[in-house]
């Protein structure tokens, strides 16, 4: 009994040693992939490029190749299982219903690119002699489908990481990539039914007969139909039993996973690829719901942390560098012809679709170059084909296939960079913030009104904002009118944009009165002011978007909105219009320029502002931050008016107070940079306006939000108008805690206090927010438009 026991121990020890070696190789692969990805991050390369490079290098080390050969069969099973999970998650994220809808522009771009690539590929593939046995029509179409496909997960991650996923071209490319993946994978799955079962080394060798093909078709249809009919019912039951906000029950998770395994498993019974079966099953499952989101997140985590390092090591082993024949001309033909087919097909297709849709030809080419991108599934299928060639005794072209896929990805960051460069050239050249406005440029203001009640305060706002007559300012006075059923029923529709004519008598009369009042002011004393009229007519939900489009088209620098609450006879503010509040909030979030909200407490009832004597007192509060700097720039314009006495009050942190001394040490580096910008801006403002005596200046050294509140209360009755920035900057210790009792967060902490019911009934407030580019692209909004 000793000898068998010793042999068993030695065998077990050997297996444990080999397992330890494999684990060390796996960890080395993980470290190397992450390290190279970090080094390539400045070049915006997607992770797949670093993974391919590391996989080829480590996969061709002789010691590792020998170790890999011992576990080749086990690795094959792991690759198949991992790819099944990958395709299952990919299928869940796709919507097959788009195939039955009228093609939109995304689908048109995808379909024309697929068709052109198909035509070229079908004509060229039979002459490539890549494959030793399988050259039938079904196999040729399946290879053409792989060449015509786009790796939508790689493409989506790339565009998202490079911050153009929300732009018009980014959305189009992502959607077109999803369409390409869906259509090409469906074609590939159908063609697989008519190919020999080992065409891609996924089964044992047997030729397909017509009877077997029909049997497989029926089985696939039954499987997908069953999944499409039963899975929504089952998933809906699990989702209803596990509402959002509660942890999912373990028994339901087990049932869900078991159900998904069950509907994916029958494919082996009728000689259909388990990988393609997982994809076909995935597209039949509902995308929405907690279960689908949970399974996608878990699969993606497993793939990125465990599977992909092994996958690219397996790929590197198949891409045998020693069998590369650079002196053979056919080697280079096999390398360049697939790339040429894909690039030519995609670019020709996008040029055709671009001509149909009216795209610029340069953008069409850039879209085609992005749709060239290939990914994990294409690598998997290429390696499977090459495995068949090795079995047939042919030389391996694994390195060529992997290199072709690598070069279909590595160029994508440069293409995205070119898109961003072209978008920056097309970005508006006008300043969409007061702080960026050149002294020689006219100020363009979009002045919104709810009705006749806003006219007096709006005229006084125009008066104090006029600045110097040269270059002057352009005011677009626009009524915000909700599109009701009655107004819509009597509206006369014209041709083109902004050509509808309102026939509602009350609206027409109101607009005429507003026009007459403003025109009378301009005729009497409108030096340096150019008055123009506009109209924002829309439903409440679309009103903000309508105003944004108008502001962008008219190159507006500042939008002025009336507060949604009006002052009553007793001096207090009413409950307000929730629809107008919704519009104000959306504009603060999405406006293409700076925004001001005017809280009117008698600013229009002070009468005409004299230009010969100082009859109006205006205060500006400066704490810090981009919004306060914007407000300060506006105050510099108001200071030119001879009838306005302006006082700038700067709130500074009292560093001698014990309560703020500890907070001062917690200022982060970005806050230090923000404070530096505040000091620079205020120093320039001080030199231009305060030193000459045009503006009065006060400093308040405060310790906390309580002292800030008390100081604001002391303004009661002293000023007609207080101008503030919406958000405080680095000195937020002076406003910390004010958010806890805010009634109108859209006004910011200071603006909310000044407009609150406990404050003065005679002090109006102007809250200003500086325009900020959304996203992290320098000089561009993340949702820029280039198409």
C-alpha positions in Angstrom: 0.0 0.0 0.0 3.0 2.3 0.4 3.9 2.4 -3.3 0.4 3.5 -4.5 0.2 6.0 -1.7 3.6 7.5 -2.6 2.6 7.7 -6.3 -0.7 9.4 -5.4 1.2 11.8 -3.1 3.7 12.6 -5.8 1.0 13.1 -8.4 -1.0 15.4 -6.0 2.1 17.4 -5.1 2.9 17.8 -8.8 -0.6 19.0 -9.6 -0.5 21.5 -6.6 2.9 22.8 -7.9 1.6 23.2 -11.4 -1.5 24.9 -10.0 0.7 27.3 -8.0 2.7 28.1 -11.2 -0.5 28.8 -13.1 -1.7 31.1 -10.3 1.6 33.0 -10.3 1.4 33.4 -14.1 -2.2 34.6 -13.8 -1.2 37.2 -11.2 1.8 38.3 -13.4 -0.7 38.7 -16.3 -3.0 40.9 -14.1 -0.1 43.1 -12.9 1.4 43.5 -16.4 -2.0 44.3 -18.0 -2.8 46.9 -15.4 0.7 48.3 -15.5 0.8 48.7 -19.3 -2.8 50.1 -19.3 -1.6 52.8 -16.7 1.3 53.7 -19.0 -0.9 54.0 -22.0 -3.6 56.0 -20.2 -2.1 59.4 -21.4 -2.7 58.2 -24.9 -6.4 57.2 -24.1 -5.8 53.7 -25.3 -8.6 51.3 -24.3 -7.7 48.4 -22.1 -8.0 45.8 -24.8 -4.9 47.2 -26.5 -2.6 46.8 -23.5 -4.2 43.3 -22.8 -3.4 42.2 -26.4 0.3 43.4 -26.1 0.8 41.7 -22.8 -0.9 38.5 -23.9 1.3 38.2 -27.0 4.5 38.8 -25.0 3.7 36.5 -22.1 2.0 33.9 -24.3 5.2 33.4 -26.3 7.6 32.8 -23.4 8.8 29.2 -23.9 8.4 28.3 -20.2 4.8 29.5 -20.2 4.0 27.8 -23.5 5.1 24.5 -22.1 3.0 25.1 -19.0 0.0 26.1 -21.1 0.2 23.0 -23.2 -0.3 20.8 -20.1 -3.5 22.5 -19.3 -4.6 23.3 -22.8 -7.9 21.3 -22.6 -8.8 22.9 -19.3 -8.1 26.4 -20.7 -10.3 25.6 -23.7 -13.3 24.9 -21.4 -12.6 28.0 -19.4 -12.5 30.2 -22.6 -15.7 28.7 -23.9 -17.5 29.3 -20.5 -16.2 32.8 -20.2 -17.2 33.7 -23.7 -20.7 32.3 -23.1 -21.0 34.7 -20.1 -19.7 37.5 -22.2 -22.2 36.9 -25.1 -25.0 36.4 -22.6 -24.4 39.8 -21.0 -24.0 41.4 -24.4 -27.3 39.9 -25.6 -29.2 41.2 -22.5 -28.0 44.7 -23.2 -29.4 44.6 -26.8 -32.9 45.3 -27.9 -34.0 43.0 -30.8 -37.2 45.1 -31.2 -35.2 47.7 -33.2 -35.1 45.3 -36.1 -38.9 45.6 -36.5 -39.0 49.4 -36.3 -38.5 51.9 -39.1 -34.7 52.5 -39.3 -33.5 55.7 -37.8 -30.3 57.5 -38.7 -28.3 55.3 -36.3 -29.6 52.1 -37.9 -29.2 53.6 -41.4 -25.5 54.3 -40.7 -25.0 50.8 -39.3 -26.8 49.0 -42.1 -25.1 50.7 -45.0 -21.7 50.1 -43.4 -22.6 46.4 -42.9 -23.9 46.0 -46.4 -20.8 47.6 -48.1 -18.4 45.5 -45.9 -20.4 42.4 -46.7 -20.3 42.9 -50.5 -16.5 43.5 -50.5 -15.9 40.7 -48.0 -18.0 38.1 -49.8 -16.1 38.9 -53.0 -12.7 38.7 -51.4 -12.8 36.0 -48.6 -12.9 32.9 -50.9 -9.6 34.0 -52.5 -7.8 34.5 -49.2 -7.2 30.7 -48.6 -7.2 31.3 -44.9 -9.1 28.1 -44.3 -8.1 24.6 -45.4 -11.4 22.9 -45.5 -14.4 25.2 -45.0 -15.0 27.4 -48.0 -18.8 27.0 -48.4 -21.3 29.8 -48.8 -22.4 29.7 -45.2 -18.8 29.9 -43.9 -18.0 32.7 -46.2 -21.1 34.7 -45.0 -20.2 34.0 -41.4 -16.7 35.3 -41.9 -18.1 38.4 -43.7 -20.4 38.9 -40.7 -17.4 38.9 -38.3 -15.6 41.4 -40.5 -18.7 43.6 -40.8 -19.4 43.6 -37.1 -18.3 46.2 -34.6 -17.3 45.6 -31.0 -19.9 47.7 -29.3 -18.7 47.2 -25.7 -15.2 48.3 -26.6 -16.5 51.3 -28.7 -18.9 52.4 -25.9 -16.2 52.3 -23.2 -13.8 54.2 -25.4 -16.2 57.0 -26.3 -17.4 57.2 -22.7 -13.8 57.4 -21.3 -12.9 60.1 -23.8 -15.9 62.2 -22.7 -17.8 62.3 -26.1 -20.4 59.7 -25.3 -23.1 62.3 -24.8 -22.3 64.3 -27.9 -24.4 63.8 -31.1 -21.7 61.9 -32.9 -20.9 59.8 -29.8 -24.5 58.8 -29.4 -24.7 58.0 -33.1 -21.5 55.8 -33.1 -22.6 53.9 -29.9 -26.0 53.2 -31.3 -24.6 52.2 -34.8 -22.1 49.9 -33.1 -24.9 48.2 -31.2 -26.9 47.8 -34.4 -23.9 46.3 -36.2 -23.2 43.9 -33.4 -26.8 42.8 -33.2 -27.3 42.3 -36.9 -24.0 40.6 -37.6 -24.2 38.2 -34.7 -27.7 37.2 -35.7 -26.4 36.5 -39.3 -23.4 34.6 -37.9 -25.7 32.5 -35.7 -28.0 31.6 -38.6 -25.0 30.7 -40.9 -23.5 28.5 -38.1 -26.5 26.2 -38.4 -25.6 25.3 -42.0 -21.8 24.8 -41.4 -20.0 21.6 -40.3 -20.1 21.3 -36.5 -16.3 21.8 -36.1 -16.1 24.7 -38.5 -15.0 26.9 -35.6 -13.6 24.0 -33.5 -16.6 24.2 -31.2 -17.8 20.6 -31.8 -16.9 17.2 -33.2 -16.5 16.9 -36.9 -19.7 16.0 -38.8 -21.1 17.4 -42.0 -24.4 19.2 -41.8 -27.3 17.5 -43.7 -30.4 19.4 -44.6 -32.3 17.3 -42.1 -29.9 18.2 -39.3 -30.0 21.9 -40.3 -33.9 21.9 -40.2 -33.8 20.1 -36.8 -31.4 22.7 -35.5 -33.4 25.6 -36.8 -36.6 24.3 -35.2 -34.7 23.7 -31.9 -33.3 27.3 -31.9 -36.7 28.8 -32.7 -38.3 26.8 -29.9 -35.6 27.8 -27.4 -35.7 31.5 -28.2 -39.5 31.6 -28.4 -39.8 29.9 -25.0 -37.3 32.3 -23.5 -39.1 35.4 -25.0 -42.4 34.2 -23.7 -41.5 32.9 -20.3 -38.6 35.0 -19.1 -40.6 38.4 -19.0 -43.2 36.7 -16.7 -40.5 35.1 -14.5 -38.4 38.2 -14.3 -41.4 40.4 -13.6 -42.3 38.1 -10.7 -38.8 38.3 -9.2 -38.6 42.0 -9.6 -42.0 42.5 -7.9 -40.9 40.4 -5.0 -37.7 42.4 -4.7 -38.5 46.1 -5.0 -35.8 48.8 -5.2 -34.3 49.8 -1.9 -34.4 46.3 -0.4 -31.8 43.6 -0.6 -32.7 40.8 -3.0 -33.7 37.5 -1.5 -31.1 34.8 -1.8 -33.6 32.2 -3.0 -34.8 34.4 -5.8 -31.2 35.0 -6.9 -30.6 31.3 -7.0 -33.8 30.7 -9.0 -32.9 33.4 -11.4 -29.4 32.1 -12.1 -30.8 28.5 -12.4 -33.4 29.7 -14.9 -30.8 31.4 -17.0 -28.5 28.4 -17.0 -31.5 26.2 -17.9 -32.5 28.2 -20.9 -28.9 28.4 -22.2 -28.0 24.7 -21.8 -30.1 22.8 -24.4 -28.0 23.9 -27.3 -25.5 21.0 -26.9 -28.4 18.5 -27.5 -28.8 19.7 -31.1 -25.2 20.6 -32.1 -25.5 24.4 -31.8 -22.8 26.5 -30.4 -23.3 27.2 -26.6 -21.6 30.6 -27.1 -24.1 31.7 -29.8 -26.9 30.0 -27.8 -26.1 32.2 -24.9 -26.3 35.3 -27.1 -29.6 34.3 -28.7 -31.0 33.6 -25.2 -29.7 36.9 -23.8 -31.4 39.1 -26.5 -34.7 37.4 -25.6 -34.4 38.4 -21.9 -35.9 41.7 -20.7 -33.2 44.4 -20.2 -34.9 46.3 -17.4 -35.4 45.2 -13.9 -33.1 44.4 -10.9 -32.3 40.8 -12.0 -31.0 41.8 -15.4 -28.9 44.7 -14.0 -27.6 42.4 -11.2 -26.6 39.6 -13.6 -24.9 42.1 -16.0 -22.9 43.7 -13.3 -21.8 40.4 -11.8 -20.8 39.0 -15.2 -18.9 42.1 -16.2 -17.0 42.1 -12.8 -16.1 38.4 -13.3 -15.0 39.0 -16.9 -12.8 42.0 -16.1 -11.1 40.6 -12.9 -10.8 36.9 -13.7 -11.6 35.9 -17.2 -9.9 38.5 -19.5 -6.4 38.0 -18.1 -6.6 34.3 -18.8 -8.3 35.0 -22.2 -5.5 37.2 -23.5 -2.9 34.7 -22.2 -4.7 32.0 -24.2 -4.8 34.4 -27.2 -1.1 35.0 -26.9 -0.3 31.3 -26.8 -2.3 30.9 -30.1 -0.5 33.8 -31.7 2.8 31.9 -32.1 5.5 34.4 -33.0 7.9 31.6 -34.1 5.6 30.6 -36.9 5.5 34.1 -38.4 6.9 34.1 -41.9 7.7 37.7 -42.9 9.4 36.7 -46.1 6.3 35.1 -47.5 4.2 37.5 -49.6 1.0 35.7 -48.7 1.6 36.5 -45.0 1.3 40.2 -45.7 -1.7 39.7 -47.9 -3.4 37.8 -45.1 -2.6 40.7 -42.8 -3.5 43.7 -44.9 -6.5 42.4 -46.9 -8.9 41.9 -43.9 -8.0 45.4 -42.7 -8.5 46.8 -46.2 -11.9 45.1 -46.5 -13.2 46.4 -43.2 -11.8 49.9 -43.5 -13.0 50.3 -47.1 -16.4 48.8 -46.4 -17.1 50.9 -43.3 -15.9 54.2 -44.8 -17.8 53.7 -48.1 -21.0 52.7 -46.1 -20.8 55.7 -43.8 -20.1 58.0 -46.7 -23.2 56.8 -48.5 -25.4 57.1 -45.4 -23.8 60.4 -44.6 -24.8 61.7 -48.1 -28.3 60.5 -47.5 -28.6 62.1 -44.0 -26.7 65.3 -44.9 -23.5 64.7 -42.8 -20.3 66.4 -43.6 -18.0 63.9 -45.5 -15.2 64.3 -42.9 -17.5 63.3 -40.0 -18.7 60.3 -42.1 -15.2 59.1 -42.5 -14.5 59.5 -38.8 -17.6 57.5 -38.0 -16.6 54.7 -40.4 -13.1 54.5 -38.8 -14.7 54.1 -35.4 -17.0 51.4 -36.6 -14.0 49.4 -37.7 -13.3 48.6 -34.1 -13.2 44.9 -33.2 -13.1 43.2 -29.8 -13.1 40.1 -27.6 -15.6 38.0 -29.6 -13.8 38.5 -32.9 -10.5 37.5 -31.2 -12.2 34.4 -29.8 -13.6 33.3 -33.1 -10.3 34.0 -34.9 -8.4 31.8 -32.5 -11.0 29.1 -32.8 -10.5 29.1 -36.6 -6.8 29.0 -36.3 -7.0 26.1 -33.9 -8.7 24.1 -36.7 -5.9 25.0 -39.0 -3.3 23.7 -36.6 -5.3 20.4 -36.4 -5.1 20.3 -40.2 -1.4 20.7 -40.1 -1.4 24.2 -41.6 0.9 27.0 -40.3 -0.6 29.2 -37.7 -1.7 32.7 -38.7 -2.7 33.6 -35.2 -0.3 36.5 -34.9 -1.7 38.0 -38.1 -5.3 37.8 -36.9 -4.6 39.2 -33.5 -2.4 42.0 -35.1 -5.3 42.8 -37.5 -7.7 43.1 -34.6 -5.2 45.2 -32.6 -4.8 47.7 -35.4 -8.6 47.9 -35.7 -8.6 49.3 -32.1 -5.4 51.2 -31.6 -6.3 54.0 -34.0 -9.6 54.8 -32.4 -8.3 57.3 -29.7 -6.7 59.3 -32.5 -10.0 59.4 -34.4 -11.8 60.6 -31.3 -9.2 63.3 -30.7 -9.8 64.5 -34.3 -13.5 64.7 -33.6 -12.9 66.8 -30.5 -10.5 69.0 -32.4 -13.1 69.6 -35.2 -15.8 70.2 -32.5 -13.7 72.9 -30.8 -13.3 74.7 -34.2 -17.1 74.7 -34.5 -17.7 75.8 -30.9 -19.4 79.2 -30.6 -16.8 82.0 -30.7 -19.0 84.4 -28.6 -18.5 84.6 -24.8 -21.2 82.7 -22.9 -20.2 84.2 -19.6 -19.8 87.9 -18.4 -16.4 87.2 -17.0 -15.2 86.1 -20.5 -16.8 89.0 -22.3 -14.3 91.3 -24.1 -14.6 95.0 -23.3 -15.1 95.7 -27.1 -18.0 93.2 -27.3 -21.7 94.1 -26.8 -23.6 92.5 -24.0 -26.4 90.3 -25.3 -29.1 89.6 -22.7 -32.2 87.4 -23.0 -34.8 89.0 -20.7 -37.7 86.7 -19.9 -41.1 87.9 -18.6 -44.1 86.0 -17.3 -46.5 88.9 -18.0 -47.1 92.6 -17.6 -46.3 92.5 -13.9 -42.6 91.9 -14.8 -42.3 94.9 -17.1 -41.4 97.7 -14.6 -38.7 95.6 -12.8 -37.3 94.5 -16.2 -37.1 98.0 -17.5 -35.2 99.1 -14.3 -32.9 96.1 -14.8 -32.2 97.2 -18.3 -31.5 100.7 -17.0 -28.9 99.7 -14.5 -27.3 97.2 -16.8 -26.7 99.6 -19.7 -23.1 100.3 -18.8 -21.3 102.6 -21.3 -23.0 103.4 -24.6 -20.2 102.0 -26.7 -20.3 99.0 -27.3 -23.7 99.0 -25.6 -26.0 96.0 -25.2 -28.6 94.0 -27.1 -31.8 93.0 -25.1 -34.1 90.3 -26.4 -37.4 90.7 -24.5 -39.2 87.4 -24.5 -42.5 86.3 -22.9 -42.5 82.8 -21.5 -45.9 81.5 -22.5 -47.1 78.0 -21.8 -48.6 76.2 -24.8 -52.1 75.2 -23.8 -54.7 73.4 -25.8 -56.6 76.6 -26.4 -53.6 78.5 -27.7 -52.6 75.6 -29.8 -56.1 75.3 -31.3 -56.1 78.9 -32.5 -52.5 79.0 -33.6 -51.7 79.5 -37.3 -48.9 77.2 -38.4 -46.3 78.7 -40.8 -43.4 77.2 -42.6 -40.0 76.9 -40.9 -38.9 77.4 -37.4 -40.4 80.2 -35.2 -43.0 80.9 -37.9 -46.1 80.0 -35.9 -48.5 82.9 -35.4 -50.5 83.2 -32.1 -54.1 84.1 -32.6 -55.2 84.1 -29.0 -56.6 87.5 -28.3 -55.4 87.8 -24.7 -51.8 86.8 -25.6 -51.7 89.1 -28.6 -52.9 92.1 -26.5 -50.4 91.4 -23.7 -47.5 91.2 -26.1 -48.6 94.5 -27.8 -48.7 96.2 -24.4 -45.3 94.9 -23.4 -43.8 96.0 -26.7 -45.3 99.5 -26.4 -43.9 99.9 -22.8 -40.4 98.8 -23.7 -40.4 100.8 -26.9 -41.5 103.9 -25.0 -38.6 103.5 -22.7 -36.1 103.0 -25.6 -37.5 106.0 -27.5 -37.2 108.2 -24.3 -33.8 107.2 -23.1 -32.4 104.2 -24.9 -28.9 105.3 -25.8 -26.7 102.3 -26.3 -29.5 99.8 -26.0 -30.8 97.7 -28.9 -34.2 96.2 -28.2 -35.4 93.1 -30.0 -38.4 90.9 -29.4 -38.6 87.1 -29.0 -41.1 84.5 -27.8 -40.7 81.3 -25.8 -43.8 79.4 -26.6 -43.8 75.8 -25.5 -45.1 73.3 -23.0 -43.6 73.5 -19.5 -41.6 70.4 -20.0 -40.0 71.7 -23.2 -39.8 75.4 -22.3 -36.2 75.3 -20.9 -35.0 73.5 -24.0 -36.7 76.0 -26.2 -35.1 78.9 -24.3 -31.7 77.2 -24.5 -32.0 76.8 -28.3 -33.0 80.5 -28.6 -30.1 81.7 -26.4 -27.6 79.6 -28.3 -28.8 80.8 -31.7 -28.9 84.5 -30.6 -25.4 84.2 -29.0 -26.7 85.3 -25.6 -24.3 85.9 -22.7 -26.9 86.2 -19.9 -30.4 84.9 -19.4 -32.6 86.8 -16.8 -35.5 84.9 -15.4 -38.3 86.2 -13.1 -38.6 84.3 -9.8 -41.5 81.9 -9.8 -43.0 83.7 -6.8 -44.6 87.2 -7.0 -45.0 89.8 -4.3 -48.5 90.2 -2.9 -50.1 93.4 -1.7 -49.0 92.7 1.9 -45.3 92.6 0.7 -44.9 88.8 1.1 -44.3 86.4 -1.8 -47.1 84.1 -2.9 -46.9 80.4 -3.4 -45.6 80.8 -6.9 -46.0 78.9 -10.2 -44.5 75.4 -10.0 -44.3 75.2 -13.7 -42.1 78.3 -14.0 -40.0 77.0 -11.1 -39.4 73.8 -13.1 -38.3 75.9 -16.0 -35.9 77.9 -13.9 -34.3 74.8 -12.4 -33.8 73.2 -15.8 -32.3 76.3 -17.2 -29.8 76.6 -14.3 -28.8 73.0 -15.1 -28.7 73.1 -18.9 -28.3 76.7 -20.0 -25.7 77.5 -22.7 -24.7 80.8 -21.0 -24.9 82.5 -17.6 -28.2 82.8 -15.8 -29.7 85.3 -13.4 -32.9 85.0 -11.4 -34.5 88.3 -10.3 -36.6 88.2 -7.1 -38.7 91.3 -7.4 -39.7 93.0 -4.2 -40.6 96.4 -5.5 -37.7 96.9 -7.8 -40.1 98.1 -10.4 -42.1 100.3 -8.1 -39.2 102.6 -7.2 -39.9 104.7 -10.4 -37.6 105.7 -13.2 -34.0 105.5 -12.1 -32.4 108.9 -12.5 -29.1 109.3 -14.3 -28.3 112.6 -12.7 -28.4 111.7 -9.0 -27.9 108.5 -7.0 -31.4 107.3 -6.2 -30.9 103.6 -6.0 -28.7 101.7 -3.6 -27.3 98.3 -4.8 -25.2 95.9 -2.8 -23.1 93.0 -4.0 -21.9 90.2 -1.8 -18.7 88.5 -2.6 -17.7 85.3 -0.7 -15.9 83.5 -3.5 -16.4 81.0 -6.3 -17.1 81.2 -10.0 -20.7 82.5 -9.5 -19.5 85.3 -7.2 -16.9 86.3 -9.7 -19.6 86.4 -12.4 -21.8 88.6 -10.2 -18.8 90.9 -9.6 -18.3 91.3 -13.3 -22.0 92.3 -13.7 -21.7 94.8 -10.8 -18.8 96.4 -12.6 -21.2 97.2 -15.4 -23.8 98.5 -13.0 -21.3 100.9 -11.4 -21.1 102.9 -14.6 -24.7 104.1 -14.0 -24.6 107.6 -12.3 -27.9 107.1 -10.6 -26.9 103.9 -8.8 -24.8 103.8 -5.6 -23.0 100.4 -5.5 -21.5 98.9 -2.4 -19.4 95.7 -2.6 -19.3 93.7 0.6 -16.7 91.0 0.9 -17.3 88.2 3.4 -13.9 86.9 4.7 -13.2 84.0 7.1 -12.1 85.3 10.5 -9.0 83.2 10.9 -8.6 84.4 14.5 -11.8 82.6 15.5 -11.2 79.1 17.0 -14.1 77.7 15.1 -12.6 78.4 11.7 -8.9 77.8 12.5 -9.3 74.1 12.2 -11.4 74.5 9.0 -8.6 76.5 7.4 -6.3 73.6 7.6 -8.7 71.4 5.7 -8.7 73.5 2.5 -7.9 71.1 -0.4 -5.7 71.9 -3.4 -8.6 72.6 -5.7 -10.0 75.0 -3.1 -6.7 76.8 -2.9 -6.7 77.2 -6.6 -10.3 78.6 -6.5 -9.3 81.0 -3.7 -6.4 82.2 -5.9 -8.8 82.9 -8.7 -11.0 84.8 -6.3 -8.2 87.0 -5.1 -7.0 87.7 -8.6 -10.4 88.6 -9.8 -11.2 90.8 -6.8 -7.8 92.6 -7.0 -8.5 93.5 -10.6 -12.0 94.6 -9.8 -10.7 96.7 -6.8 -8.2 98.5 -9.0 -10.7 99.2 -11.8 -13.7 100.4 -9.7 -13.0 100.8 -6.0 -9.8 102.7 -6.1 -11.4 105.4 -8.3 -14.3 105.8 -5.8 -17.0 104.6 -8.2 -17.9 101.8 -5.9 -18.0 101.7 -2.1 -16.3 98.7 -0.3 -16.9 97.0 3.0 -15.3 93.9 4.5 -17.0 91.6 7.0 -14.9 89.1 8.9 -17.1 86.2 9.9 -16.6 82.8 11.6 -19.5 80.7 10.5 -22.9 80.5 8.8 -24.7 81.9 11.9 -22.7 85.2 11.6 -23.3 85.2 7.9 -27.1 85.0 8.4 -27.0 87.8 11.0 -25.0 90.0 8.6 -27.5 89.4 5.8 -30.4 90.4 8.2 -28.7 93.7 8.8 -29.2 94.7 5.1 -32.9 95.0 5.6 -34.1 98.4 4.5 -30.6 99.6 3.4 -30.6 98.5 -0.3 -33.1 98.3 -3.1 -31.2 95.4 -4.8 -28.7 92.9 -3.6 -26.6 91.0 -6.2 -25.1 87.6 -5.2 -23.6 84.6 -6.8 -25.6 81.4 -6.7 -23.0 79.1 -5.1 -20.3 80.0 -2.6 -16.7 79.0 -3.4 -13.8 77.8 -1.2 -15.0 79.8 1.8 -18.1 77.6 2.1 -17.5 77.5 5.9 -19.4 80.8 5.9 -22.5 79.1 4.3 -22.1 75.6 5.8 -25.4 74.4 7.2 -27.6 76.9 5.4 -28.7 74.2 3.0 -30.4 72.4 5.8 -33.3 75.0 5.9 -33.3 76.1 2.2 -36.7 76.6 0.7 -35.5 77.3 -2.8 -32.2 75.5 -3.4 -32.0 76.9 -7.0 -31.2 80.3 -5.5 -28.2 79.1 -3.5 -27.6 79.5 0.2 -27.3 83.4 0.2 -30.0 84.0 -2.4 -32.4 81.7 -0.5 -31.9 83.7 2.7 -32.3 87.0 1.1 -35.5 85.9 -0.7 -37.0 84.1 2.3 -40.2 85.1 4.1 -38.3 86.3 7.1 -36.3 88.8 5.2 -37.1 92.4 4.0 -40.2 93.1 2.0 -38.5 95.9 0.1 -35.1 94.4 -1.0 -35.0 92.7 -4.4 -32.4 90.1 -5.1 -30.5 89.1 -8.3 -28.9 85.7 -8.2 -26.3 85.0 -10.9 -24.9 81.7 -12.0 -21.9 81.6 -14.3 -22.0 79.3 -17.3 -20.0 76.2 -16.8 -19.1 73.7 -19.5 -20.6 70.4 -18.7 -18.2 67.5 -18.6 -14.4 67.4 -18.6 -13.6 68.4 -22.2 -11.6 71.6 -22.3 -13.6 74.2 -24.2 -16.5 72.0 -25.0 -19.7 70.8 -23.4 -19.9 67.0 -23.1 -23.1 67.1 -25.2 -21.6 69.1 -28.0 -23.0 69.0 -31.5 -20.9 68.4 -34.6 -23.1 66.5 -37.1 
